[in-house]
Amino acid sequence: MVNIVILTGAGVSAESGVATFRGPGGLWEGHRVEDVCTPRALFRQPELVHRFYDERRAKLATVEPNAAHRALARLDAEWPGELLLVTQNVDDLHERAGSTRLLHMHGELKSALCADCGERRPWKGPLPPASICPDCGAAALRPDIVFFGEMPYQMNRIERALAEADLFVSIGTSGAVYPAAGFVQTARRHGAATLELNLDPSEGSLWFGESRMGPAGTLVPAWVEQLLAE
């Protein structure tokens, strides 16, 4: 049975109205990434960083899963082999579409992380600076987002899945952010077939055995239909 690892990026959620990580001029929702997505930014401007993610979290209520999310959830439900969906996205659209074999490598908007004890917990509303951790009592809760310079979640599990994959598929990613950008090379090294589904060629397109260009909402349902039919 074919084992599949799928990586999704901002291009999957863009059609739902979620801003891509790097927009025009390298800005994310009008902010420099360095000002809202680094440990230094959190230390120097905690109010700005917390408010930024509060706004992103609140915006989730205004967006819905699109055809790409729904197609991947269908594949998750119907694929009889091993499947791991690794997303770089911090939104909850994959879950809301129905995906369960899912891993958020860059954290989640609807989660809070204690900088003191390391516990993570679901979080829905605003998260002001110095919020109290229910587990250890420290005034140290922060957005559960993997900032630049921090290690993504569950890398050991991802590496094992890539080593055992027969097929690696990258959807809606720029191919510019590591370690995710190197997953295709890891998969190829272990003998997996590789497929890219993207609006435009990514920075790592040359590593893929096959690339299909177009909107995720069109490409992903067609690919899932083809795969399940085979």
C-alpha positions in Angstrom: 0.0 0.0 0.0 1.3 3.5 -0.9 2.3 5.7 2.0 1.8 9.4 1.4 3.2 12.5 3.0 1.6 15.8 2.0 3.0 19.3 2.8 0.7 22.3 2.6 1.5 25.9 2.7 -0.2 29.3 2.5 -1.3 28.8 -1.0 -3.9 26.2 0.2 -5.6 28.7 2.5 -5.2 31.8 0.3 -8.4 30.9 -1.6 -10.3 31.0 1.7 -9.1 34.6 2.3 -6.2 33.8 4.6 -3.3 36.1 3.9 -0.2 34.4 2.6 2.9 34.6 4.8 4.8 37.0 2.6 2.7 39.4 0.6 3.6 42.4 -1.5 6.9 43.9 -0.4 7.6 41.0 1.9 4.9 42.2 4.4 2.5 39.9 6.3 -0.8 41.7 6.9 1.1 45.0 6.7 3.9 44.1 9.1 7.5 43.2 8.5 7.9 39.5 9.4 10.8 40.5 11.6 8.4 42.6 13.7 5.9 39.9 14.5 7.5 36.5 14.0 10.8 36.4 15.9 11.7 35.8 19.6 13.4 39.3 19.6 10.1 40.9 18.4 8.2 39.2 21.2 10.7 40.4 23.8 10.9 44.0 22.5 7.3 44.6 21.5 5.0 42.0 23.2 1.9 44.1 22.9 2.3 44.4 19.1 3.1 40.7 18.7 0.2 39.5 20.9 -2.2 41.9 19.2 -1.1 40.7 15.8 -1.9 37.1 16.5 -5.1 38.0 18.4 -6.3 39.7 15.1 -5.3 36.6 13.0 -7.1 34.3 15.5 -10.3 36.4 15.4 -10.2 36.5 11.6 -10.5 32.7 11.5 -14.2 33.2 12.2 -14.7 35.0 8.9 -13.2 32.3 6.6 -14.2 28.8 5.6 -12.4 25.7 4.2 -12.2 25.6 0.4 -12.2 22.9 -2.2 -8.6 22.0 -1.6 -9.1 21.5 2.2 -12.2 19.4 1.6 -10.4 17.2 -1.0 -7.5 16.5 1.4 -10.0 15.6 4.1 -11.7 13.2 1.7 -8.3 11.6 0.9 -7.6 11.4 4.6 -10.9 9.6 5.2 -10.7 7.2 2.2 -7.0 6.4 1.8 -6.3 2.9 3.2 -2.5 3.4 3.4 -0.4 5.5 5.8 -1.0 9.2 5.3 0.4 12.3 7.1 -0.7 15.8 6.3 2.0 18.3 7.5 0.9 21.9 7.3 2.9 25.0 7.6 -0.3 26.9 8.1 -1.4 28.1 11.6 -5.1 28.3 10.7 -7.6 25.6 11.6 -9.1 25.1 8.1 -7.8 21.5 7.6 -9.4 20.4 10.8 -12.7 22.2 10.0 -12.7 20.4 6.6 -12.3 17.1 8.4 -8.6 16.1 8.2 -7.4 14.1 11.2 -4.0 12.6 10.2 -2.6 16.1 10.5 0.4 17.9 12.0 0.9 21.6 12.4 4.7 22.0 12.2 4.6 25.8 12.7 2.1 26.0 15.6 -1.5 27.0 15.7 -3.4 30.3 16.2 -5.9 28.5 18.4 -3.3 27.4 20.9 -1.2 29.1 23.6 2.3 28.2 24.7 3.8 28.8 28.1 7.3 30.2 27.6 8.1 29.0 31.2 6.9 25.4 31.4 6.4 24.6 27.7 2.8 23.4 28.0 0.5 24.0 25.1 -3.3 24.4 25.4 -6.3 25.3 23.2 -7.0 29.1 23.2 -9.8 30.9 21.4 -10.0 34.5 22.6 -7.5 37.3 23.0 -4.2 36.5 24.6 -2.8 39.6 26.3 0.9 39.7 27.3 1.7 38.2 30.7 -1.3 35.9 30.7 -1.2 33.3 33.4 -0.4 29.7 32.6 -3.0 27.4 34.3 -0.4 24.7 34.5 2.6 26.4 36.3 1.2 29.8 37.3 3.8 31.8 35.4 2.8 35.0 33.6 4.3 33.6 30.4 1.7 32.6 27.9 2.5 33.5 24.3 1.1 32.7 20.9 1.8 29.0 20.0 3.6 30.0 16.8 7.0 28.8 15.7 9.0 31.9 15.2 12.0 32.3 13.0 14.9 30.8 14.8 12.8 28.2 16.7 12.5 24.5 15.9 9.3 23.4 14.2 7.1 20.8 16.0 7.5 17.1 15.7 10.4 17.1 13.3 11.4 13.5 14.3 7.9 12.2 13.3 8.0 14.1 10.0 11.5 12.7 9.2 10.3 9.2 9.9 7.2 9.6 7.7 9.3 11.0 4.8 11.7 8.1 5.1 8.8 5.7 4.8 6.9 7.6 2.1 6.2 6.2 -1.3 4.8 9.6 -2.5 5.5 13.1 -1.3 3.2 15.9 -2.4 3.8 19.6 -1.8 0.8 22.0 -2.2 0.8 25.7 -2.1 4.3 26.3 -0.8 6.9 28.8 -1.7 9.8 26.4 -1.2 11.7 29.2 0.6 11.3 28.4 4.3 13.4 25.6 5.8 13.2 22.9 7.0 10.0 22.4 5.1 11.6 23.4 1.8 14.0 20.4 2.2 11.4 17.8 2.6 11.3 17.0 -1.1 15.0 16.2 -1.1 14.6 13.9 1.9 11.7 12.1 0.3 13.6 11.7 -3.0 16.7 10.4 -1.1 14.5 7.6 0.3 13.0 6.7 -3.1 9.6 8.5 -3.0 7.9 9.8 -6.0 7.4 13.6 -5.7 4.7 15.9 -6.9 4.2 19.7 -6.7 0.8 21.4 -6.9 1.3 25.1 -6.9 0.0 28.4 -8.4 3.5 29.1 -9.7 6.8 27.1 -9.7 8.3 27.2 -6.2 12.0 27.8 -5.4 12.4 24.0 -5.2 10.5 23.0 -8.3 13.5 21.4 -9.9 13.6 18.8 -7.2 10.1 17.4 -8.0 9.5 14.6 -10.4 6.3 16.3 -11.6 4.8 19.8 -11.2 1.3 20.9 -11.9 0.6 24.7 -11.9 -2.8 26.2 -11.0 -5.1 27.2 -8.2 -5.1 24.7 -5.3 -8.9 24.7 -5.3 -8.8 23.2 -8.8 -5.6 21.1 -8.8 -6.1 19.3 -5.4 -9.6 17.9 -6.0 -8.6 16.7 -9.4 -5.4 15.0 -8.0 -7.4 13.4 -5.2 -10.0 12.1 -7.6 -7.3 10.7 -9.8 -5.5 9.0 -6.9 -8.6 7.4 -5.4 -9.7 6.2 -8.8 -6.4 4.4 -9.4 
